[in-house]
């Protein structure tokens, strides 16, 4: 994990240090969704549970990745789908108390979400699982589509001239999401691991966590103010679409470039 290409050396310390040190971890076997969750799938959940559907920003629903969903909504969806398929939900969610491990000054929800990792249901990937998958099984890879140079014809990101990097080419900035099966998948059959939408992960964010994290199945710190997002988006430059790039946000925040994909145990 981490910046195996040395790209972060050209970034400000407050940014580049998130991607250090380069370190080796082991993750247990897991299945991962080939695609980010779509509007069609999430809208079914909303209809079944009587909740308001998220705004699509006027770009269309159907096979586009669901956007404007926060971290809590993502874990609720995981539990709902698990129950629909007769699986044991992973998350116990307590909305009556405030999570003492949530240090955010912006999060007005602070639900207590406790995972049961022995359950066979759906969940969000850990940051280490996400990076393993984006690296096509832990290989030395710059982008989640299996390429080391990012092209606007192979990913949905901001390829404007002002954001060009030595490892990207200038091209079209679409300014919106594309269907989840756009472009060529990586060697594991995973689509849009770089670009389109940022993807929520389970972990609390800590810029220095991997200085002393467990070497086997690291699950992130026990507390924090923000949850991790990975992969970049339609609004991100090539810098943020690298598989080493680490982003974060308050878990109650929903934006038109935040989405998610799920994992489950083998």
C-alpha positions as CSV (number, residue, x, y, z in Angstrom):
1,X,0.0,0.0,0.0
2,X,1.0,3.6,-0.4
3,X,2.7,5.7,-3.0
4,X,4.9,3.1,-4.7
5,X,5.7,5.5,-7.6
6,X,7.0,8.4,-5.5
7,X,4.3,10.7,-7.0
8,X,3.6,12.3,-3.6
9,X,7.0,13.9,-3.5
10,X,5.7,16.7,-5.7
11,X,2.6,17.3,-3.4
12,X,2.4,19.5,-0.3
13,X,3.4,17.6,2.9
14,X,-0.1,17.8,4.3
15,X,-1.3,15.9,1.3
16,X,1.6,13.7,0.3
17,X,2.2,12.4,3.8
18,X,-1.1,10.6,3.8
19,X,0.3,8.2,1.2
20,X,3.4,7.2,3.3
21,X,5.0,5.0,4.2
22,X,4.9,2.4,1.5
23,X,4.1,-0.8,3.4
24,X,2.9,-4.4,2.8
25,X,-0.3,-5.8,4.2
26,X,-2.3,-9.0,3.9
27,X,-6.0,-9.1,3.5
28,X,-8.3,-12.1,3.8
29,X,-10.3,-13.3,0.7
30,X,-13.4,-11.3,-0.2
31,X,-15.8,-10.7,-3.0
32,X,-16.2,-7.1,-4.4
33,X,-18.9,-5.6,-6.6
34,X,-17.8,-5.2,-10.1
35,X,-19.6,-1.8,-10.2
36,X,-20.4,1.0,-7.9
37,X,-24.0,0.8,-6.7
38,X,-26.4,2.2,-9.3
39,X,-29.4,4.6,-8.9
40,X,-31.6,1.7,-10.1
41,X,-30.5,-0.4,-7.2
42,X,-30.6,2.3,-4.6
43,X,-34.0,3.6,-5.8
44,X,-35.4,0.1,-5.1
45,X,-34.1,0.4,-1.6
46,X,-35.7,3.8,-1.2
47,X,-39.1,2.5,-2.5
48,X,-39.0,-0.5,-0.1
49,X,-38.1,1.5,2.9
50,X,-40.2,4.6,2.2
51,X,-37.3,7.0,2.1
52,X,-36.5,10.0,-0.1
53,X,-34.5,9.2,-3.2
54,X,-31.2,11.1,-3.6
55,X,-30.9,13.8,-6.3
56,X,-29.3,12.8,-9.5
57,X,-28.1,16.3,-10.4
58,X,-30.1,16.1,-13.6
59,X,-27.7,13.6,-15.1
60,X,-30.0,10.6,-15.1
61,X,-30.5,7.6,-12.9
62,X,-30.7,3.9,-14.0
63,X,-27.2,2.6,-14.6
64,X,-25.4,5.6,-13.3
65,X,-23.7,5.4,-9.9
66,X,-25.9,6.6,-7.1
67,X,-24.6,9.9,-5.8
68,X,-25.5,12.2,-2.9
69,X,-25.5,9.4,-0.4
70,X,-23.6,9.6,2.9
71,X,-21.7,7.0,4.7
72,X,-24.6,6.1,7.0
73,X,-26.9,5.6,4.1
74,X,-24.3,3.3,2.5
75,X,-24.1,1.0,5.6
76,X,-27.9,1.0,5.8
77,X,-28.2,-0.1,2.3
78,X,-25.6,-2.9,3.0
79,X,-27.8,-4.2,5.8
80,X,-31.0,-4.0,3.8
81,X,-29.6,-5.9,0.8
82,X,-28.2,-8.6,3.2
83,X,-31.7,-9.1,4.7
84,X,-33.3,-9.2,1.3
85,X,-31.0,-12.0,0.3
86,X,-31.3,-13.9,3.5
87,X,-27.8,-13.1,4.7
88,X,-26.8,-11.9,8.2
89,X,-26.4,-8.1,8.3
90,X,-22.9,-6.9,9.2
91,X,-23.8,-3.7,11.0
92,X,-25.6,-3.1,14.2
93,X,-26.8,0.5,14.0
94,X,-27.9,2.5,17.1
95,X,-29.4,5.9,16.2
96,X,-30.5,6.7,19.8
97,X,-27.0,7.5,21.2
98,X,-24.0,9.5,19.9
99,X,-20.9,7.6,19.0
100,X,-18.1,8.5,21.5
101,X,-15.5,7.6,18.9
102,X,-16.9,10.1,16.4
103,X,-14.9,13.3,16.8
104,X,-16.5,15.3,14.0
105,X,-17.7,18.8,14.7
106,X,-19.8,18.6,11.5
107,X,-21.6,15.3,11.9
108,X,-25.0,15.9,13.5
109,X,-25.9,12.2,13.3
110,X,-23.0,10.3,15.0
111,X,-24.9,7.0,14.9
112,X,-23.1,4.1,16.6
113,X,-22.3,1.6,13.9
114,X,-20.8,-1.7,15.1
115,X,-19.6,-4.3,12.6
116,X,-19.9,-8.0,13.0
117,X,-17.2,-9.3,10.7
118,X,-18.3,-12.9,11.2
119,X,-21.5,-12.1,9.4
120,X,-22.0,-13.2,5.8
121,X,-23.7,-10.1,4.6
122,X,-22.7,-7.1,2.6
123,X,-20.4,-4.3,3.9
124,X,-18.2,-1.5,2.8
125,X,-14.6,-2.4,2.0
126,X,-11.8,-1.5,4.3
127,X,-9.3,0.9,2.9
128,X,-6.7,-2.0,2.5
129,X,-9.2,-4.2,0.7
130,X,-10.1,-1.3,-1.6
131,X,-6.5,-0.7,-2.5
132,X,-5.7,-4.4,-3.0
133,X,-8.6,-4.6,-5.5
134,X,-7.6,-1.3,-7.2
135,X,-4.1,-2.6,-7.6
136,X,-5.4,-5.7,-9.4
137,X,-4.4,-8.0,-6.5
138,X,-1.8,-5.8,-4.9
139,X,0.4,-5.2,-8.0
140,X,2.4,-2.0,-8.6
141,X,-0.2,0.0,-10.3
142,X,-0.9,3.7,-10.5
143,X,-4.5,3.7,-11.4
144,X,-7.4,1.4,-10.7
145,X,-8.1,0.5,-14.4
146,X,-4.7,-1.3,-14.6
147,X,-2.9,1.5,-16.3
148,X,-0.1,3.8,-15.2
149,X,-1.1,6.8,-17.4
150,X,-4.6,8.1,-17.1
151,X,-6.5,8.9,-20.3
152,X,-9.8,10.6,-20.7
153,X,-10.9,7.9,-23.1
154,X,-10.3,5.3,-20.3
155,X,-11.6,7.0,-17.2
156,X,-14.0,9.7,-16.1
157,X,-12.0,12.5,-14.4
158,X,-11.0,16.1,-14.9
159,X,-8.5,15.9,-17.8
160,X,-8.4,19.7,-18.3
161,X,-5.0,21.1,-19.4
162,X,-4.5,22.9,-16.1
163,X,-4.5,19.6,-14.2
164,X,-2.3,17.6,-16.5
165,X,0.3,15.5,-14.8
166,X,3.3,13.5,-16.1
167,X,1.2,10.4,-15.7
168,X,-2.0,11.7,-17.4
169,X,-3.0,13.1,-20.8
170,X,-5.0,16.2,-21.5
171,X,-8.5,15.6,-22.7
172,X,-12.2,16.0,-22.1
173,X,-13.7,17.1,-18.8
174,X,-17.2,15.7,-18.8
175,X,-18.4,17.4,-15.6
176,X,-20.8,14.6,-14.6
177,X,-21.0,10.8,-13.9
178,X,-21.1,8.1,-16.5
179,X,-22.8,4.7,-16.4
180,X,-21.1,2.3,-14.0
181,X,-20.0,-0.1,-16.8
182,X,-18.2,2.6,-18.8
183,X,-14.6,1.9,-20.0
184,X,-12.6,-1.2,-19.6
185,X,-12.4,-3.0,-16.2
186,X,-9.1,-3.8,-14.5
187,X,-7.7,-7.4,-14.5
188,X,-10.1,-8.3,-11.6
189,X,-13.1,-7.3,-13.6
190,X,-13.7,-4.1,-11.5
191,X,-15.0,-1.0,-13.3
192,X,-14.2,2.6,-12.6
193,X,-11.8,2.1,-9.6
194,X,-10.3,5.4,-10.7
195,X,-12.7,8.2,-11.5
196,X,-16.5,8.6,-11.8
197,X,-17.3,8.7,-8.1
198,X,-15.3,8.6,-4.8
199,X,-16.1,5.4,-2.9
200,X,-16.9,5.3,0.8
201,X,-14.8,2.8,2.8
202,X,-15.3,1.5,6.3
203,X,-12.2,3.2,7.9
204,X,-12.0,6.3,10.0
205,X,-9.3,8.5,8.4
206,X,-6.0,9.1,10.1
207,X,-3.1,10.5,8.0
208,X,-0.5,8.6,10.0
209,X,-2.4,5.4,10.6
210,X,-0.2,3.2,8.3
211,X,3.0,4.2,10.2
212,X,2.1,1.6,12.8
213,X,-1.0,-0.3,11.5
214,X,-1.5,-4.1,11.8
215,X,0.1,-6.0,8.9
216,X,-2.9,-8.3,8.6
217,X,-6.4,-7.1,7.7
218,X,-5.9,-3.5,9.0
219,X,-9.3,-1.9,9.7
220,X,-8.4,1.6,10.5
221,X,-8.2,3.5,13.8
222,X,-10.8,3.1,16.5
223,X,-12.0,6.7,16.3
224,X,-11.9,9.8,14.0
225,X,-13.7,12.7,12.6
226,X,-14.0,11.5,9.0
227,X,-14.5,8.3,7.0
228,X,-12.2,7.3,4.1
229,X,-13.1,7.8,0.4
230,X,-11.0,6.3,-2.4
231,X,-10.7,6.4,-6.2
232,X,-11.3,9.9,-7.3
233,X,-14.3,11.1,-9.3
234,X,-15.6,12.9,-12.4
235,X,-14.6,16.2,-10.6
236,X,-11.1,15.0,-9.6
237,X,-7.7,15.4,-11.3
238,X,-5.4,12.6,-12.1
239,X,-3.6,13.2,-8.8
240,X,-6.7,12.1,-6.8
241,X,-7.5,9.2,-9.1
242,X,-4.2,7.4,-8.2
243,X,-4.8,4.2,-6.2
244,X,-2.5,5.6,-3.5
245,X,-4.6,8.8,-3.0
246,X,-6.5,9.0,0.3
247,X,-9.5,11.3,0.7
248,X,-11.9,11.7,3.6
249,X,-15.2,13.4,4.6
250,X,-17.5,13.6,7.6
251,X,-19.8,10.5,7.4
252,X,-23.0,12.5,7.3
253,X,-21.9,14.4,4.2
254,X,-23.5,13.7,0.8
255,X,-22.2,15.2,-2.5
256,X,-22.7,14.6,-6.2
257,X,-19.4,12.8,-6.5
258,X,-19.7,10.4,-3.5
259,X,-20.9,6.8,-4.0
260,X,-19.9,3.3,-2.9
261,X,-19.4,-0.3,-3.8
262,X,-19.7,-3.3,-1.5
263,X,-17.8,-6.4,-0.5
264,X,-18.8,-9.7,1.2
265,X,-16.9,-12.7,2.6
266,X,-16.1,-15.6,0.3
